[in-house]
Amino acid sequence: MSSGYKFTIHNDKYTAVLTGRLIRILDKNCGKEIARFKHLKYAYRAAFNSTMNLLVVKSTEPWLALYCLNTMSFVRKVRTSDGTQDDGFCISHDDKYVLNLESASTKFDADDYVRPASHLVKYDCATFEVVERFFVEDRYRFSIIERHNNGYLLCGHRWNFGGLLWSSEQRITPIIAEFDGSEITKIHEMDDPQVFKDINPYSEIYYQY
């Protein structure tokens, strides 16, 4: 992560500013610093849990860190899947869970080649225990998740079956998927393979179908 990295997110009361090793909590109204934390080397993204008054921070190391905004204190750190973790996450609609996209590798094709894939891992915000894993045997590689209506949108690509590894056949299809919290209900294919890379994971995903 470059020394110039910066990520900022707000809720009604606070602003959280991440600059890699440093997490700063500011009063949103006056900008005064309230707290600062240095529990992560590469703090990458953050999200507020309004009901529980928590800040969840994701690192690329990979860790998830939890901070209590009532006491402005560090609660705990949880190790996620092995490998770098630079994909998205969000808080569930009811504020009870963290839904985290984690890197994985899956064999699912005829040539037995190991494809980079995604697991969507659901953590309990109270205990930070793993509640459920999604897409473990599937051929998806998602990089973005957002709350949308009563469910979620996932953005990334789907590996295509068939063909040899070295063939010129199109092997991935960029997609946006609608996820209801249990399963994917719709998949919208995108024509341009670069489109999903330009979508900001912390603003609304715009799509057409």
N, C-alpha and C positions, 0 to 999 in steps of 0.2 A: 504494500500500500504506500503510495507516494506521500512525502512530507506535506504536500499541499492539500491532502484530502480533508473534506469537511462535509458533514451531514447535519442538517437541522430539521427538527420537528417540533410542533406546538400542540398544546391542548388549551383549555380555557384558562389555566393558571400558570403553566410553566412552558419554558422553551428548553429543549435538550439539544446540546451541540456536541457532536462527536468529531474528534480530530485524530482518530487512530488510537493512541495510548490514553487520551484524556476524554472524559465525559463530564461536561459542565451542565448544571441545572441552573437556569436563570428564572427570575420572576418575569413573566411575560409582559406585565404592564410597565415596569420601570427598567427592566434589563439588568437588575442587580443580580450578581452571582449568589446563589444560595448554597450550593454544594458542588464538589468536584470529586471524581472517582478515577482511580487508575488500576482497576482490576483486570483489564484486558490490554493486550498488545495491539490488537487490530480491531477496535470497535467499528463496526461497519454500518449497521442499520439499527434503528430503535423504534419502539411503538409504545404508546400509553395504554394502560388498562384503567379506564376511568372509574369503573365500579370499585375495584380493589385499590385504586390509587397507587399503581405500580408503574415502573418503567422497565421494559424488557429490551435488552440490548443484545444484538447478534455480532459475534466476532467471526473472522475468517479462519481462526486457528484450528479447530472449531469449538466455540463455546457459546452458550446462552447465559447471560447474567441478568439477575433480577434485583431491582432496587425499590425500596419502600419510600414513597414520597411523603408519607405521613411523618416519618422520623428522619428522612433524608439519609438513609443508611443502606449499606450493601446487605443483601439477604443471602444470596447463594449463587454459585456458578454451576452449570450443568454441561457436561461434555456431550456433544452430539456425535453423528457418524464420523468415521475417519475421513481424512482428506480435507481439502479446502472447502469452505462453505460460504460462497458469495452469492447465493440465491436468496429469494425473498422469504418473508414470513408475515403473518398478521395475527391479530387477536380475534378470537371468535366473536360472533354477534352478541352472545350473552356474557362476554368477558370472563368466561370460566377457563378457556383454553388458549394455548399458543399453537398455531398451525405453522410448522416450519418445513420448508423444502430442503432436503438433505441429499447430498451426492451419493450415488450408488452405482454399482456395475451389475449388469444383468445379461445372462446368456439366453437369448430367445430366438435366434435365427438358425436357418438350416446350416450355415457354415460354422456354427458354434463360436462365433466371434463375440467377445465381451463388449457390449455397448455401454457407454455412459448413460445412466438413467437417474430417475429421481424417486425418492421416497417422500411422501408427505407424512410427517410425524406429528401427532397430536399430544401435547403436554398439558397436564393439569396445572393451572396457575397457582393453586394453593400448595401443592406438593412437588411440582415439577417432575412428577413421574410420567413415564410414557403411557398414554391411554390406548392409543391405536396407531397402526401404520397403514398407509394406503399406497397403492400402485407398486407393491413389492415385486410382483411378477409381470408387470406391464411394461410396454415399450415406449414410455413417455420420458421426456427430459424437459421438465418445467423449470423456469427461472423466476417467474413472477406469480404471486398470489395476492388477490385483493378481495375484500368483502364487496359483494354486489347483490342488491336487493336482499333476499332472504338466504342467499348462498354465497358462492365465491366464484371468481374468475381465475383461471390458471392460464398462463401464457408460456409457450415454449415450442417444442416440436415432438413429432411422433416418428419413430423409426419404422421404415417400411419393410415388410417381409419380402423374401425372395431375392434371387440374383446373387452373384458372387461378390465378395468383399471388394475386389478390384474392378468390378464392372462399372460402366458409365451410367448405369441406371440411377435415377433419382432415389436416394436412400432416406431422405428425411422430408417431412411435410410440416411446415410451420402451422401451428394451431393455437386457437384460444378455446378453452374448454369451460363449460359451466359445471360446477361441482356443488351438490346440495348438502354437503357435509358427510355424506356416506358413499356416494358414487357419482361418476360423471354422467350427466343427463343429456348434454349436447356437446358436439364438437364442431367448431367453425374453422375450416381450412383457410389459410392465407396464401395468396399468390406469391408474394415477395418474401424470400427466406430471410431478408434483413429486417423486416418490419418489426418483429417482436423485440429485437435488440434495442430499438429506439423508444420503446414504451417505458415511461417512468413508473416504477413499481409502487410509488407512493402518491400517485394521482390517478384519476379515473382512467381505466382502459377504454379507449374508443374503438369500436369495431362495427363492421357491417356484415350482415348475412341475409 
